Amino acid sequence: MRKVFASEFVSLDGVVEDPSWTFQFSSEEQQKFKFDELFASDALLLGRVTYEGFAAAWPTMTDEVGFADKMNSLPKFVVSKTLEESLEWNNSTPIKGDVAEEVSKLKQQPGQDILIYGSGELVHTLMQHDLIDEYRLMVFPVVLGSGKHLFKGGSGTKVLRLVDTKTFSSGVVVLSYQPAEQEDGDAA
């Protein structure tokens, strides 16, 4: 069974919106982490807003290590209730029906991990249905004071278990969490 990984850029105060504030902390360590993460996946799962931003930028990007080629060639599943036009970015497929049901079907297919970048509303929806296998929170040493938060009110209590940490010389920390198991073996 495939796993869904939510990979998020997060400020110290929990903001995930418009991560242009992350650029000042860029490092080779961070780039290697994102490279390895992407190449361990064979599909992207994106919300509409993230998709539109990525689709406007990635098709024209190039690099020497193949990151852009991988981003552009991966199958992309785009969750949206409002997108009317066809999806122009290479290998993009809309998901318009029951999101939980469609993502459950994707997880049952053979293949590597499914990676979510950004897409806060999508992460919130999948979290409600216990469809995220791991949260990779790349925490940046900056307080923004306002913006959209990954975990918002109404999410309910979700107990997570820390499974890995990575610290970069830039001060960025990656905290990886999986849903905690209750004593009876059910995910919390």
NORHU-V669499 format. One record per backbone hydrogen bond with DSSP energy under -1.0 kcal/mol. CO is the residue of the C=O (numbers start at 1). NH is the residue of the N-H. Records with the same first field share a line. If there is no record, write none. Layout:
# NORHU-V669499
CO->NH ; NH
This chain:
# NORHU-V669499
3->114
4->133 ; 134
5->116
6->136
7->118
8->138
10->140
11->14
14->150
15->11
18->20
19->22
20->23
22->25
23->26
27->31
28->32
29->33
30->34
31->35
32->36
33->37
34->38
35->39
38->41
40->113
43->115
44->77
46->79
47->51
48->52
49->53
50->54
51->55
52->56
54->58
57->60
58->61
66->70
67->71
68->72
69->73
70->74
75->44
76->93
77->46
78->95
79->48
89->92
91->76
93->78
95->80
98->102
99->103
100->104
101->105
102->106
103->107
104->108
107->2
113->42
114->5
115->45
116->7
119->123
120->124
121->125
122->126
123->127
124->128
126->131
127->130
134->6
135->177
136->8
137->139 ; 175
138->10
139->173
140->142
142->12
148->16
152->155
159->180
161->178
164->176
166->174
168->171
172->168
173->139
174->166
175->137
176->163 ; 164
177->135
178->161
180->188
182->185
186->182
